[in-house]
């Protein structure tokens, strides 16, 4: 018997369908968004930013538990993430793939990310991704927090591949986020 190959894009398409059905605003970010905007690389999880109301949280947990009986999601973690604008995860029991849901705060940048999201089709399902610019800005923040070279490599690949970036938007938010110097040094490498 042949072993089934794990393809996280199938789970990504399923998550997109669930979030759409529950009317939860979201956008895929992180390594999966690199597939859209930069040089693809291996990623072991799916990162999704979401705007989540308490009633939607109950529905999301219920749907994930119902559809993915072998999966794991903890309601208390969802509540903590909502209070702190943090993260909670869902682990798909079929594949072992982890979905990190990042609950957005009410900041201008969070609102901008959702208003600028871009629709793509994944496995015949409409899925929203953060814009290339917002992915760059997020990666710059993650780099500033973790000093991870992987984040800068991702940014460099986006800058190299995406020829029509909105540099005015990037400079504005990089200044607000205190990542302007990093952005500027990467632009010089272009």
C-alpha positions as CSV (number, residue, x, y, z in Angstrom):
1,X,0.0,0.0,0.0
2,X,1.4,3.4,-1.0
3,X,1.8,5.9,1.7
4,X,-0.2,9.2,1.2
5,X,2.0,12.2,0.6
6,X,1.3,15.0,3.0
7,X,0.6,18.3,1.1
8,X,0.0,21.2,3.4
9,X,-1.7,23.1,0.5
10,X,-4.7,20.8,0.9
11,X,-5.1,21.8,4.6
12,X,-4.5,25.4,3.6
13,X,-7.4,25.3,1.1
14,X,-9.6,23.6,3.8
15,X,-8.8,26.3,6.3
16,X,-9.6,29.0,3.7
17,X,-13.0,27.4,3.1
18,X,-13.8,27.1,6.9
19,X,-12.8,30.7,7.6
20,X,-14.9,32.0,4.6
21,X,-17.9,30.0,5.7
22,X,-17.6,31.4,9.3
23,X,-17.1,34.9,7.8
24,X,-13.8,35.3,9.7
25,X,-11.5,37.8,8.0
26,X,-8.1,36.3,7.6
27,X,-4.9,36.3,5.5
28,X,-2.2,33.7,5.1
29,X,1.3,34.9,6.1
30,X,4.7,33.4,6.9
31,X,6.3,30.6,4.9
32,X,3.1,29.7,2.9
33,X,2.9,33.3,1.7
34,X,6.5,33.1,0.5
35,X,5.2,30.6,-2.1
36,X,3.1,33.4,-3.6
37,X,5.5,36.3,-3.3
38,X,9.1,35.0,-3.0
39,X,11.4,32.1,-3.4
40,X,9.5,29.0,-2.1
41,X,11.2,27.2,0.8
42,X,10.2,24.3,3.1
43,X,7.8,25.3,5.8
44,X,6.4,23.0,8.4
45,X,3.3,25.0,9.4
46,X,0.7,27.4,8.1
47,X,0.5,30.9,9.6
48,X,-2.9,32.7,9.4
49,X,-3.7,36.2,10.8
50,X,-7.3,36.5,11.8
51,X,-9.8,39.0,13.1
52,X,-11.8,37.0,15.6
53,X,-14.9,37.9,17.6
54,X,-15.9,35.8,20.6
55,X,-18.9,34.2,18.8
56,X,-16.7,33.4,15.9
57,X,-14.1,31.7,18.2
58,X,-16.7,29.3,19.5
59,X,-17.8,28.4,16.0
60,X,-14.2,28.0,14.8
61,X,-13.3,25.7,17.6
62,X,-16.5,23.6,17.1
63,X,-15.9,23.3,13.3
64,X,-12.3,22.3,13.8
65,X,-13.2,19.7,16.4
66,X,-16.0,18.3,14.3
67,X,-14.2,18.1,11.0
68,X,-10.9,17.0,12.3
69,X,-11.6,14.5,15.0
70,X,-8.0,13.5,15.1
71,X,-6.9,17.1,15.2
72,X,-6.2,19.2,18.3
73,X,-7.3,22.7,19.3
74,X,-7.6,24.0,22.8
75,X,-10.5,26.5,23.6
76,X,-8.6,28.0,26.5
77,X,-5.7,28.8,24.1
78,X,-8.1,30.5,21.8
79,X,-9.4,32.7,24.6
80,X,-5.9,33.6,25.8
81,X,-4.9,34.5,22.2
82,X,-8.0,36.8,21.9
83,X,-7.2,38.6,25.2
84,X,-3.5,39.1,24.4
85,X,-3.7,39.4,20.6
86,X,-1.5,36.3,20.5
87,X,-1.5,33.0,18.8
88,X,-3.3,29.7,19.2
89,X,-2.7,26.5,17.1
90,X,-4.6,23.7,15.5
91,X,-2.8,20.5,14.7
92,X,-4.2,18.4,11.9
93,X,-4.2,14.8,13.1
94,X,-4.2,13.4,9.6
95,X,-1.0,15.1,8.5
96,X,0.6,16.5,11.7
97,X,0.7,19.9,10.1
98,X,0.3,22.8,12.5
99,X,-1.8,25.9,11.8
100,X,-0.8,28.9,13.8
101,X,-3.7,31.4,14.1
102,X,-2.5,34.9,15.0
103,X,-5.3,37.0,16.5
104,X,-4.9,40.6,15.2
105,X,-5.1,43.6,17.4
106,X,-6.9,46.8,16.4
107,X,-3.8,48.6,15.2
108,X,-3.5,50.4,11.9
109,X,-1.1,47.9,10.6
110,X,-3.4,45.0,11.4
111,X,-6.2,46.7,9.6
112,X,-4.0,47.5,6.6
113,X,-2.9,43.9,6.3
114,X,-6.5,42.7,6.0
115,X,-7.6,45.5,3.7
116,X,-4.7,44.8,1.4
117,X,-5.0,41.0,1.3
118,X,-4.8,39.3,-2.1
119,X,-6.9,36.4,-3.3
120,X,-5.3,33.4,-4.8
121,X,-6.6,29.9,-5.7
122,X,-5.2,26.9,-3.8
123,X,-6.5,23.5,-4.7
124,X,-9.6,25.1,-6.4
125,X,-10.4,27.1,-3.2
126,X,-10.2,30.9,-2.9
127,X,-7.6,31.7,-0.2
128,X,-6.5,35.2,1.0
129,X,-2.8,36.0,1.5
130,X,-1.2,39.1,2.9
131,X,0.2,41.4,0.2
132,X,3.9,41.2,-0.7
133,X,4.5,44.5,1.1
134,X,2.8,43.4,4.3
135,X,4.7,40.1,4.3
136,X,7.9,42.1,4.0
137,X,6.9,44.3,6.9
138,X,5.9,41.3,9.0
139,X,9.2,39.5,8.2
140,X,11.1,42.6,9.2
141,X,9.3,42.7,12.6
142,X,10.0,38.9,13.1
143,X,13.7,39.5,12.2
144,X,13.9,42.4,14.7
145,X,12.4,40.2,17.4
146,X,14.4,37.0,16.7
147,X,17.3,38.1,14.6
148,X,16.5,35.1,12.4
149,X,18.5,35.2,9.1
150,X,15.7,33.2,7.5
151,X,13.4,36.2,7.8
152,X,15.8,38.4,5.9
153,X,16.4,35.8,3.2
154,X,12.6,35.7,2.7
155,X,12.5,39.5,2.4
156,X,15.4,39.5,0.0
157,X,13.6,36.9,-2.2
158,X,10.4,39.0,-2.3
159,X,12.3,42.2,-3.2
160,X,14.1,40.4,-5.9
161,X,11.1,38.7,-7.4
162,X,8.4,41.3,-7.0
163,X,9.3,44.2,-9.3
164,X,6.3,46.5,-8.5
165,X,6.4,46.8,-4.8
166,X,4.8,49.9,-3.2
167,X,8.0,51.4,-1.6
168,X,6.1,54.4,-0.3
169,X,3.9,52.1,1.8
170,X,6.9,50.0,2.8
171,X,8.8,53.1,4.0
172,X,5.8,54.5,5.9
173,X,5.2,51.3,7.9
174,X,8.9,50.5,8.3
175,X,9.4,53.9,10.0
176,X,6.4,53.3,12.3
177,X,7.7,49.8,13.2
178,X,11.3,50.9,13.6
179,X,12.5,48.6,10.9
180,X,13.3,51.3,8.3
181,X,17.1,50.8,8.5
182,X,16.8,47.1,7.8
183,X,14.4,47.7,4.9
184,X,16.7,50.4,3.5
185,X,19.8,48.2,3.7
186,X,17.9,45.4,1.8
187,X,16.7,47.9,-0.9
188,X,20.3,48.9,-1.5
189,X,21.2,45.2,-2.2
190,X,18.4,45.1,-4.9
